[in-house]
């Protein structure tokens, strides 16, 4: 847990430092889109701003919250620029507080990161159960639904068929989710988490899923215990069609 807290603090510090580099900006209804003057990223600011507003509307609708609030979007020429400017590594984008930091022309990363800041700002605490980053990454990829072109259920079904899907309690109970993931190279926990939350959204709706996300127990949120909740997800995965072409692609990736 301490490692996760320190990671968040480091990202927050990196984010604050960009106020001095990203002095140009375009304001929209919900965003201040910031970029370095004369940067390549700045050439795409109108596109990014328009798509950020579109993403904001879609995310709020999916979560069942009113589309309001104000956020910051920091644009970078590419991942190398983001890493060099922020002093971070090992990420294609990140968020801290009300700000997302992303390379331009990457719609998937932008959407994923905007889910994080919107969820942080708009979803209320609803219970006292602990929540690790399996929940945050899962919700973001659930709303994306297709990640790198493949449905999140296909990824989870692939692991399930190989009997390589860890118990849900292990994934949701890891004190440091990123450390847990780092000990399992090649395992795509983001999409597995996305599959779980996509199932919850499609089966139980946004209101109950958001309540569960906010700390309510599965019994309080859905009226069933965690064991039955996991079983229903796995049964749904068993019914999901994993086409041969997708299986071949996943075998190449994993």
DRENTIPA-180085 format. One record per residue (C-alpha): residue in one letter; x, y, z. Coordinates in steps of 0.5 Angstrom, whole numbers, padded with zeros to 4 digits, always signed. Example, Ala and Ser with C-alpha at 12.3 -4.5 7.8 and 13.67 -1.06 7.14 Angstrom:
<sites>
A+0025-0009+0016S+0027-0002+0014
</sites>
This chain:
<sites>
X+0000+0000+0000X+0006+0005+0002X+0009+0004-0005X+0002+0005-0009X+0001+0012-0004X+0009+0014-0006X+0007+0013-0013X+0001+0017-0013X+0005+0023-0010X+0011+0022-0015X+0006+0023-0020X+0002+0029-0017X+0009+0032-0016X+0011+0031-0024X+0004+0034-0026X+0005+0040-0022X+0012+0041-0025X+0008+0042-0032X+0005+0049-0030X+0012+0052-0032X+0012+0048-0039X+0005+0048-0041X+0004+0055-0041X-0001+0055-0047X-0008+0053-0047X-0015+0052-0050X-0021+0053-0046X-0027+0049-0047X-0033+0048-0043X-0030+0043-0038X-0023+0043-0040X-0017+0047-0040X-0012+0044-0045X-0005+0045-0044X+0001+0045-0049X+0008+0047-0050X+0008+0054-0054X+0010+0052-0061X+0010+0044-0060X+0008+0039-0064X+0002+0037-0059X+0000+0044-0060X-0002+0043-0067X-0007+0038-0065X-0010+0042-0059X-0017+0043-0063X-0018+0036-0064X-0016+0034-0057X-0020+0039-0054X-0026+0037-0058X-0025+0029-0057X-0024+0031-0050X-0031+0034-0049X-0034+0028-0053X-0031+0023-0048X-0033+0027-0042X-0040+0026-0045X-0040+0019-0046X-0036+0017-0039X-0041+0021-0035X-0047+0018-0039X-0044+0011-0038X-0043+0012-0030X-0050+0016-0030X-0047+0022-0027X-0049+0029-0030X-0044+0032-0034X-0041+0038-0030X-0034+0039-0027X-0027+0042-0030X-0021+0039-0031X-0014+0040-0034X-0011+0036-0040X-0004+0036-0041X-0001+0035-0048X+0005+0032-0050X+0008+0030-0057X+0009+0023-0056X+0011+0018-0050X+0018+0020-0050X+0016+0027-0049X+0012+0026-0044X+0017+0021-0040X+0022+0027-0041X+0018+0032-0039X+0015+0029-0033X+0021+0025-0031X+0016+0019-0031X+0017+0012-0034X+0014+0006-0036X+0007+0009-0037X+0004+0012-0044X+0000+0017-0040X-0002+0018-0033X-0007+0022-0028X-0007+0026-0022X-0012+0030-0018X-0016+0033-0024X-0011+0033-0029X-0009+0028-0034X-0002+0028-0038X-0003+0024-0045X+0001+0024-0052X-0003+0027-0057X-0007+0023-0062X-0008+0017-0058X-0015+0017-0057X-0015+0010-0053X-0010+0013-0048X-0014+0020-0047X-0021+0016-0046X-0018+0011-0041X-0014+0017-0037X-0021+0021-0037X-0025+0016-0034X-0020+0016-0028X-0020+0024-0027X-0028+0024-0028X-0029+0018-0023X-0025+0021-0018X-0028+0028-0018X-0036+0025-0019X-0036+0018-0016X-0038+0019-0008X-0035+0014-0003X-0041+0009-0001X-0038+0004+0004X-0032+0002+0008X-0029-0004+0004X-0022-0002+0001X-0021-0001-0006X-0015-0002-0010X-0013+0000-0017X-0016-0006-0020X-0022-0002-0019X-0020+0004-0022X-0016+0001-0028X-0022-0004-0029X-0027+0001-0029X-0023+0005-0035X-0022-0001-0039X-0029-0003-0038X-0032+0004-0041X-0027+0003-0047X-0029-0004-0048X-0025-0006-0054X-0017-0005-0052X-0012-0005-0057X-0018-0007-0062X-0020-0013-0057X-0026-0014-0053X-0024-0014-0046X-0029-0020-0045X-0024-0024-0050X-0018-0023-0046X-0021-0025-0040X-0024-0031-0043X-0017-0033-0046X-0014-0033-0039X-0020-0037-0036X-0020-0043-0042X-0013-0043-0040X-0014-0044-0033X-0010-0038-0032X-0015-0033-0029X-0013-0031-0021X-0019-0032-0016X-0022-0025-0016X-0021-0024-0009X-0013-0024-0010X-0014-0019-0015X-0018-0014-0011X-0015-0016-0005X-0008-0014-0007X-0005-0009-0002X-0001-0006-0008X-0004-0008-0015X+0002-0005-0019X+0007-0010-0015X+0002-0016-0016X+0002-0014-0023X+0009-0013-0024X+0010-0020-0021X+0006-0023-0026X+0009-0021-0033X+0005-0022-0039X-0001-0022-0035X-0006-0017-0038X-0010-0015-0031X-0012-0009-0034X-0017-0012-0039X-0019-0018-0034X-0021-0012-0029X-0024-0009-0035X-0028-0015-0037X-0031-0016-0029X-0033-0009-0029X-0036-0009-0036X-0040-0015-0034X-0042-0011-0028X-0045-0005-0032X-0048-0009-0037X-0052-0014-0032X-0053-0009-0026X-0053-0002-0029X-0049+0004-0027X-0052+0006-0021X-0051-0001-0017X-0044-0002-0020X-0042+0005-0018X-0044+0004-0011X-0040-0002-0011X-0034+0002-0014X-0035+0007-0008X-0034+0002-0003X-0040-0002-0002X-0040-0009-0001X-0043-0014-0006X-0049-0015-0002X-0050-0008-0001X-0049-0006-0008X-0052-0012-0012X-0056-0016-0007X-0051-0022-0007X-0045-0024-0004X-0038-0024-0007X-0037-0031-0009X-0044-0031-0013X-0042-0025-0016X-0035-0028-0019X-0039-0034-0021X-0044-0030-0025X-0038-0027-0028X-0034-0033-0030X-0041-0036-0033X-0042-0030-0037X-0035-0031-0040X-0036-0038-0041X-0042-0036-0046X-0038-0031-0049X-0035-0033-0056X-0028-0032-0057X-0027-0033-0065X-0021-0037-0067X-0018-0031-0070X-0018-0027-0064X-0015-0033-0060X-0009-0033-0065X-0008-0026-0064X-0008-0027-0056X-0004-0032-0057X+0001-0028-0060X+0001-0023-0055X+0001-0027-0049
</sites>
